[in-house]
Structures are given as structure tokens and as C-alpha cells.
């Protein structure tokens, strides 16, 4: 059974993410955990000195959160979920990342699925602030990011961007293999080069990936680093009509670089496809 955590802020984007998750796992036995986090805004506390009144305000916000989660459940029931799908709601005070960590300690889940959208008037911004914080902070399970207005379709082509600079472990490859086997997808490994040939370490790591992928369809694609890694990946995704982009998050990786605050403000990535971020296995 899969356990899937879906944060929601009750936006259209969050609802679209729930529908995507239902279709993605329609044939799987799944427990979906819908998480809404809440807190009081500073402006709501201005001039309030009574702890009792503050407590009442928190009770009101919590009640509203729970009621809206119940409405989401009703909407899900009317949207034809999978027969083997169950849904649980969690309304919790505090930050999203803190709650995700605490929930994982109580009931480990297999995947976080989160929607993302740029700031108003800036749809090409790669990651919204909440999604960015989740990627930065959460390191215990894969995170599937669903862009605004992205709708589910069969995952036939998976792009896995790698520089072959490090060894990859089975635990990191399992989420990719899971999607590939389930959807009979082709995994296309992208290496963006800035030198003429792979060095011995890169050769070794590329061979290890071939071993992991020997029971699924896969191919290697080597492309030059034109203007930027980001532009190279974007061009590849568009040319081969990729349905899912995958990267491993480790120190100095591409995804690590683009979620650094000075970079993210300048970063655009106009892809409409889901993006899977897999945390590096640091325990091995």
C-alpha cells in the first residue's frame, strides 16, 4: 500500500494536484493524507494581550481548516477516486515543513505530491515559496511537484538528468523504476557535458545506472551545455515530449543550485510537466 502526503491550501492549484495524484495512483491501493497547516497572521495579533482571546482565534482558524478539509473530501467522493483509495485529513498549526517532518516520524509515507505556482503575474517562476521550502528542508522521501495547469496523462517518457559525478544507490533509483514499470515508460538519461568524454568515475557511474535500468526501457542522451544547464534540460524536455522530469537532490546538484535564494529569483523554467525530486541517500 502506498502512503501519499498532499499538502493543500484549498487553492485551485492544490485541487488540481489532488486530482493528478488520484489518476497517477488510480490502480494502486493508497492512503492519501491531505494536510492543511494554519497559523495566525501578525496583523491578527496586533493589540491583543489576552492569551484566552488568542486561544479563541486559533480555535476559529483550526475549525475553518477542518471544515474546508471536509469539503475537499466531499469533492473527492464526487470525482470518482480509485476503488482502493482512502483519504485522511490533517489540520495542524505551524509551518508546513515542520508538520511534514513530524508526520513522517509518526507514519512514514512514500511520496509527497505538492502543487506549485509562481507569484501573481510571474507564471514562469520555477518554484513557489512553499514548494521551494519543502524541497530545501525535506530529505526523507521523494517529492513530486505538479505545475499549475498540469493535467495527468500516461507517463511514457521519463527524463533523468545526471552528470554521472556520483554513485547512485538502489533506494534513489526505486522511485524512477516504480514509475517506469507501472507505466511501461522509457527512461532517458540526460548528460549535459562540458568536456569531450566521460572520465573513469563518470563511466563507472553510468555503467551502474545501466545495471539498475536493465529491466526497463532506457537510453542515454548526451547534449552540450549551451548557454546554461537549465536551457539544455528545457530544450531536451520539449524536443522529446517528456512526461516526467527527475533529478536527485544532493550537494552541488543542479536542483540544489537552483533552489538557492539568489538563483531562484532569476530562475525560469516554463515546463508544464511534473518534476520529481529524489533526496540523496545519505545513510549509506
C-alpha positions in Angstrom: 0.0 0.0 0.0 1.2 3.5 -0.9 1.0 6.3 1.6 0.9 9.7 -0.2 1.0 13.1 1.6 -0.6 16.0 -0.3 -0.4 19.5 1.3 -3.3 21.7 0.4 -4.1 25.4 0.8 -7.6 24.9 -0.8 -6.5 26.7 -4.0 -7.4 25.6 -7.5 -3.8 24.6 -7.9 -4.0 22.3 -4.8 -7.2 20.8 -6.0 -5.6 20.1 -9.4 -2.8 18.3 -7.6 -5.2 16.1 -5.7 -6.9 15.1 -9.0 -3.5 14.4 -10.6 -2.5 12.2 -7.6 -5.7 10.2 -7.8 -5.2 9.5 -11.5 -1.5 8.7 -11.0 -2.3 6.0 -8.4 -5.7 5.0 -9.6 -4.8 1.3 -9.9 -2.9 1.3 -6.6 -4.0 0.7 -3.1 -3.3 4.1 -1.5 -3.8 6.1 1.7 -3.8 9.8 0.9 -3.1 12.2 3.7 -4.4 15.7 3.0 -2.5 18.2 5.1 -3.6 21.8 5.7 -1.4 23.9 8.0 -2.5 27.1 9.6 -1.3 29.9 11.8 -2.4 33.4 12.8 -1.1 36.3 10.8 0.8 39.0 12.7 -1.8 41.6 11.8 -4.4 39.4 13.6 -2.5 39.6 16.9 -1.9 43.4 16.9 -3.3 44.9 20.1 -4.3 41.5 21.6 -2.8 40.9 25.0 -5.3 38.2 26.3 -4.0 34.7 25.9 -7.6 33.5 26.2 -8.6 35.6 23.2 -5.6 34.4 21.2 -6.6 30.8 22.0 -10.1 31.5 20.7 -8.7 32.9 17.5 -6.6 29.8 17.0 -9.7 27.6 17.7 -11.6 29.6 15.0 -8.8 29.1 12.4 -8.5 25.4 13.2 -12.2 24.9 12.9 -12.2 26.6 9.5 -9.3 24.4 8.3 -11.1 21.3 9.4 -14.4 22.3 7.7 -12.6 23.1 4.5 -10.8 19.7 4.5 -14.2 18.0 5.0 -15.5 19.9 1.9 -12.4 18.7 -0.1 -13.2 15.1 0.9 -16.8 15.5 -0.3 -15.5 16.9 -3.6 -13.1 13.9 -3.9 -16.0 11.5 -3.4 -17.8 13.2 -6.3 -14.8 13.0 -8.6 -14.6 9.2 -9.0 -11.5 8.3 -6.9 -9.9 4.8 -7.2 -11.7 1.9 -5.6 -8.7 1.2 -3.4 -8.2 4.8 -2.3 -8.7 6.1 1.2 -8.4 9.7 2.3 -7.4 11.1 5.7 -7.3 14.8 6.7 -4.8 16.5 8.9 -5.3 20.0 10.2 -2.3 21.3 12.1 -0.9 24.5 13.4 2.6 25.6 12.4 4.9 25.6 9.4 4.4 23.2 6.5 7.9 21.7 6.6 7.8 21.2 10.4 4.5 19.4 10.2 5.7 17.2 7.3 8.7 16.1 9.3 6.6 15.3 12.4 4.0 13.4 10.4 6.7 11.3 8.7 8.0 10.3 12.1 4.6 9.1 13.1 3.6 7.4 9.8 6.2 7.3 7.1 4.9 8.0 3.6 6.2 7.0 0.2 5.7 10.3 -1.6 4.9 14.0 -1.2 2.8 15.4 -4.0 2.7 19.2 -4.0 1.4 21.8 -6.4 3.4 24.8 -7.3 2.8 28.1 -9.0 4.7 31.3 -9.3 3.9 34.6 -7.8 0.9 36.5 -9.3 1.9 37.8 -12.7 5.0 35.5 -12.8 3.9 32.1 -14.0 7.3 31.3 -15.4 8.9 31.3 -11.9 10.1 27.8 -11.4 9.0 27.1 -7.8 6.6 28.8 -5.4 7.9 29.6 -2.0 6.1 26.8 -0.2 7.4 24.2 -2.7 10.9 25.6 -2.6 10.9 25.3 1.3 9.7 21.7 1.1 12.5 20.8 -1.3 15.1 22.6 0.7 14.0 21.0 4.0 12.6 17.6 3.4 15.1 14.8 2.9 13.3 11.6 3.8 11.2 10.9 0.7 10.6 11.8 -2.9 8.7 15.0 -3.8 6.6 15.1 -6.9 5.9 18.7 -8.0 2.8 19.3 -10.1 2.9 22.6 -12.0 -0.1 24.8 -12.3 -2.5 23.7 -15.0 -0.7 20.4 -15.5 -3.1 17.5 -16.0 -2.5 13.8 -15.8 -1.5 11.8 -18.8 0.3 8.5 -19.1 4.0 8.8 -18.2 5.6 7.4 -21.4 8.8 9.3 -21.4 10.9 10.0 -18.2 13.9 12.3 -18.4 16.5 11.7 -15.7 19.1 14.4 -15.6 22.5 13.3 -14.3 26.1 14.4 -14.5 27.4 10.9 -13.6 29.6 12.6 -10.9 28.5 10.4 -8.1 27.4 6.9 -7.5 23.6 6.3 -7.4 22.0 3.9 -4.9 19.1 1.5 -5.3 17.0 3.5 -2.9 17.4 6.6 -5.1 16.5 4.7 -8.3 13.5 2.8 -6.9 11.0 5.8 -7.4 12.1 6.1 -11.0 11.9 2.4 -11.6 8.5 2.3 -10.0 7.1 4.8 -12.4 8.8 3.2 -15.4 7.5 -0.3 -14.7 4.0 0.9 -13.8 3.6 3.0 -17.0 6.0 1.0 -19.2 7.9 4.2 -19.7 11.3 4.8 -21.4 13.9 6.3 -19.1 16.0 8.8 -20.9 19.2 9.7 -19.0 20.4 13.2 -19.9 24.1 14.0 -19.5 24.9 17.7 -20.2 28.6 17.7 -21.0 31.2 20.5 -20.9 34.1 18.2 -22.0 34.6 15.7 -24.8 34.4 12.5 -22.9 33.4 10.9 -19.6 36.2 10.4 -17.1 36.7 7.0 -15.5 34.5 7.8 -12.5 31.6 9.0 -14.8 32.0 5.9 -16.9 31.7 3.7 -13.8 28.6 5.5 -12.6 27.0 5.4 -16.0 27.5 1.6 -16.1 26.0 1.2 -12.6 22.9 3.1 -13.9 22.6 0.7 -16.8 22.6 -2.2 -14.3 19.7 -0.6 -12.4 17.7 0.0 -15.6 18.4 -3.3 -17.3 14.8 -4.5 -16.9 13.1 -1.3 -18.3 13.5 0.6 -21.5 16.2 3.2 -21.3 18.5 5.3 -23.4 21.4 7.7 -22.9 21.4 11.2 -24.4 24.4 13.4 -24.3 23.9 17.1 -25.1 26.2 20.1 -25.0 25.8 22.7 -22.2 24.5 25.5 -24.4 24.1 28.8 -22.5 23.1 27.0 -19.3 22.2 23.6 -17.9 18.7 24.9 -17.4 18.2 25.8 -21.0 19.7 22.5 -22.1 17.3 20.5 -20.0 14.4 22.6 -21.1 15.2 22.0 -24.8 15.5 18.3 -24.3 12.2 18.1 -22.4 10.4 19.9 -25.2 12.1 18.0 -28.1 11.3 14.5 -26.8 7.9 15.4 -25.3 9.0 14.3 -21.8 6.2 13.5 -19.4 8.2 13.5 -16.1 11.5 15.1 -15.3 13.6 13.5 -12.5 16.6 14.8 -10.6 18.5 13.6 -7.5 19.0 16.3 -4.8 22.5 16.2 -3.4 25.1 18.7 -2.6 26.2 20.7 -5.7 23.5 19.1 -7.8 21.5 21.1 -10.3 18.4 21.2 -8.2 20.5 22.2 -5.2 21.8 25.2 -7.2 18.5 26.4 -8.5 16.8 26.4 -5.0 19.5 28.7 -3.6 17.7 32.0 -2.9 19.9 34.3 -5.1 19.4 31.9 -8.1 15.7 31.1 -7.7 14.7 34.7 -8.1 16.2 34.7 -11.6 15.3 31.2 -12.5 12.6 30.5 -15.0 11.5 27.1 -16.2 8.5 27.1 -18.4 7.8 23.3 -18.4 4.3 22.2 -17.7 5.4 18.6 -16.8 5.6 17.2 -13.3 9.0 17.3 -11.7 10.2 14.5 -9.3 12.9 15.4 -6.8 14.5 12.4 -5.1 16.7 13.1 -2.0 20.1 11.6 -2.0 20.6 8.6 0.2 23.0 9.9 2.9 22.7 6.9 5.2 24.9 4.7 3.0 
